[in-house]
């Protein structure tokens, strides 16, 4: 059993749960996740929650291989209104913000998100780790070599299992130190 404290709300995970993906971007790799206005976001959120999603993950920029990088301000324009709408209409839903920008994480949590989901594990914004620590919300970090623009260009591992495990051990140590 695993318990997440999401802004004072406990999420007890004692079995697999579903995270629904809603992308407020026109170029996400998965077309069914793309929702361009609040009505579409709310309809998709309702469907996902009825189908068993526990967490709704909101993303404002595509991180598919070869995607173009948006600024934090551009990403904020895409994600804040959907987060606020979901929070207002489905207050029981746990909302995750999919971002690698600390500013977006901070503003999204203020708008109602309770989890930060970062594909870069803090490597694309040097303020992310300290920001998430100050927000006191669960943090999902992932591993990738390079950036979304380059990650498919000949990733190299001598021992993929060891190298990824070492990466997460190092990241866990960074969080314990608050770096």
C-alpha positions in Angstrom: 0.0 0.0 0.0 1.2 3.5 -0.8 -0.3 6.8 0.4 0.1 10.1 -1.3 -0.7 13.3 0.5 -2.0 15.6 -2.2 -2.5 19.1 -0.7 -4.0 17.7 2.4 -6.1 15.0 0.6 -4.9 11.4 1.0 -4.8 9.2 -2.0 -4.4 5.6 -0.8 -3.1 3.3 -3.5 -3.5 -0.3 -2.7 -4.2 -1.5 -6.2 -3.4 -0.2 -9.7 -5.0 3.1 -10.5 -5.6 4.9 -13.8 -4.3 8.3 -14.8 -6.2 9.9 -17.6 -4.2 12.1 -19.9 -5.7 15.4 -21.2 -3.4 17.5 -23.4 -4.3 21.1 -24.0 -2.1 21.2 -27.0 -2.8 20.7 -30.7 0.2 18.5 -31.4 0.3 15.8 -28.7 1.4 12.4 -30.0 -1.9 10.9 -29.1 -4.8 12.6 -30.9 -7.5 11.4 -28.5 -5.8 13.2 -25.6 -6.0 16.6 -27.3 -8.6 18.9 -26.0 -8.6 22.5 -27.2 -11.3 24.3 -25.1 -12.8 24.0 -21.6 -16.0 22.3 -22.8 -14.0 19.6 -24.5 -11.7 19.3 -21.4 -14.7 18.9 -19.1 -16.4 16.3 -21.3 -13.1 14.3 -21.5 -12.5 14.6 -17.8 -16.1 13.4 -17.0 -15.7 10.5 -19.3 -12.3 9.5 -17.8 -13.6 9.7 -14.3 -16.7 7.7 -15.1 -14.4 5.1 -16.7 -12.3 4.8 -13.5 -9.5 7.4 -13.7 -8.3 8.5 -10.3 -5.9 11.1 -11.5 -6.3 13.5 -14.5 -2.9 14.6 -15.9 -3.1 18.0 -17.7 -0.3 18.9 -20.2 0.2 22.1 -22.1 2.9 21.1 -24.5 3.8 18.2 -26.6 6.9 16.3 -25.5 6.8 13.8 -28.4 10.1 13.2 -30.2 10.9 16.2 -32.3 8.3 18.5 -30.7 9.0 22.2 -30.4 9.7 23.8 -27.0 7.1 26.3 -25.7 7.9 28.9 -23.1 6.5 28.6 -19.6 4.2 31.6 -20.3 2.8 29.8 -23.4 2.3 26.6 -21.5 0.5 28.5 -18.6 -1.9 30.0 -21.1 -2.9 26.4 -22.1 -3.2 24.7 -18.7 -4.5 27.0 -16.0 -8.1 27.4 -17.3 -8.5 23.6 -17.8 -7.2 22.9 -14.3 -9.5 25.5 -12.8 -12.5 24.1 -14.7 -11.8 20.5 -13.7 -11.3 21.5 -10.1 -14.6 23.4 -10.0 -16.6 20.7 -11.8 -14.9 17.6 -10.4 -13.5 18.5 -6.9 -12.9 14.9 -6.0 -10.5 14.4 -8.9 -6.8 14.4 -8.3 -5.2 16.7 -10.9 -1.6 16.3 -12.1 0.3 19.0 -14.1 2.6 17.6 -16.7 5.4 20.2 -17.0 9.1 20.6 -16.7 8.8 24.3 -15.8 8.8 25.3 -12.1 6.7 28.4 -12.8 4.0 26.2 -14.4 4.1 23.7 -11.6 3.7 26.5 -9.0 0.8 28.2 -10.9 -0.9 24.9 -11.6 -0.8 23.8 -8.0 -2.3 27.2 -7.0 -5.0 26.6 -9.6 -5.9 23.2 -8.2 -3.4 20.6 -9.3 -2.1 18.4 -6.5 0.7 16.4 -8.3 3.6 17.5 -10.5 4.6 15.2 -13.3 8.0 16.1 -14.8 9.5 14.2 -17.8 12.8 15.9 -17.2 13.3 15.0 -13.5 14.3 18.6 -12.8 16.9 18.7 -15.5 15.2 21.2 -17.7 14.6 23.8 -15.0 17.0 24.2 -12.2 14.3 25.6 -9.9 12.0 22.6 -10.3 13.2 20.5 -7.3 13.2 23.4 -4.8 9.8 24.5 -6.2 8.2 21.1 -5.8 9.7 20.8 -2.3 8.2 24.1 -1.3 4.8 23.1 -2.8 4.8 20.0 -0.7 3.0 17.9 -3.4 3.8 14.5 -4.8 6.3 14.6 -7.7 6.5 12.1 -10.6 9.9 12.2 -12.2 11.0 10.4 -15.3 14.2 9.5 -17.1 15.2 10.5 -20.6 18.4 11.1 -22.4 18.5 14.6 -23.9 15.3 16.6 -24.5 12.1 15.8 -26.3 13.7 17.3 -29.4 16.8 15.0 -29.2 15.8 11.9 -27.1 15.3 9.6 -30.0 18.7 10.4 -31.6 20.8 7.4 -30.7 20.2 7.0 -27.0 23.1 5.0 -25.6 23.3 2.8 -22.5 26.0 0.3 -21.5 23.7 -1.3 -18.9 20.2 0.3 -19.2 18.9 -1.2 -15.9 21.9 -0.1 -13.8 22.1 3.4 -15.4 18.5 4.2 -14.9 18.5 2.9 -11.4 21.6 5.0 -10.7 19.8 8.0 -12.2 16.8 7.6 -9.8 19.1 7.0 -6.8 20.9 10.2 -7.6 17.6 12.1 -8.0 16.3 10.7 -4.7 19.4 12.0 -3.0 18.9 15.4 -4.6 15.4 15.6 -3.2 16.5 14.5 0.3 19.1 17.3 0.3 16.6 19.8 -1.1 18.9 20.7 -4.0 
